[in-house]
């Protein structure tokens, strides 16, 4: 009989053991937080499946700190996530898309306390059309009780863990503790995540690109030339690439991780002195950057490595081009030309 797949908790225990053997003093706490997020994700998946029946779709009224109109499920997802992280007693603060300032958690603290940066329900404009949405998170070290400003969190290379949950036909959780990128599928009967995609390796090159091409008018010239290049037929190099874009970062990054290619959300360069990005660095771009790099891919803004960026604002935005290493390297080259 085939061996039953490893559960998320078993996997986390193994990862934690090998980290603790090295210098990972906070590894047990990080594993606790990631495991807890897995449990909340199973609850979010349930709620999403019933949302239309419970009148939970639609807007809550108002917009969040980054200017997006807030959906009822954004608010609910934020509240349940903060409550769950509070219970871990190792998470000292939560930076959430739905709160202007970090939420301090009095119960936690100590030398190895953590900060979780999260977008609990990302891609929520897909909710009303029953499209995929996701949860994105990063775990960082907390220097003291609360972060002394966003810059104190350091660059993305200092993230201790990153992950996402994709609520699609199946619920998938992908995480890294800096030892490879691993994917799990929720068994809805047991409520447990089971290892289905161990040690994901992104293909060196892909066949698809994902981008909101409606914004072409505002792109950097290098970005425009690069997408034109991807669309120009050339059999030996596998062009044209096909366009795939869902409007939910998690779904687009998940496809890119498994099949290769590119996910891009470049900045708006209408005013070249002040390029404006859309996606949020701490709870969208940096966690995805870590996951992709851990799978052998690359994540860049076109001009620099995403994981080198240091936030100056908790809700800072950053451009991102991530995916297969050779495809991202090619994008960077177009930006340099
Ligand atoms: P919402 O959460 O407001 O739907 O935004 C989703 C998102 O942050 C990210 O998940 C998508 O990749 C991106 O925005 C889509 O943005 P566009 O609608 O501008 O293409």
Boltz pocket constraint, residues with backbone or C-beta under 6 A from the ligand:
constraints:
  - pocket:
      binder: B
      contacts: [[A, 68], [A, 69], [A, 121], [A, 122], [A, 123], [A, 124], [A, 125], [A, 126], [A, 212], [A, 247], [A, 248], [A, 249], [A, 250], [A, 265], [A, 278], [A, 279]]
      max_distance: 6.0
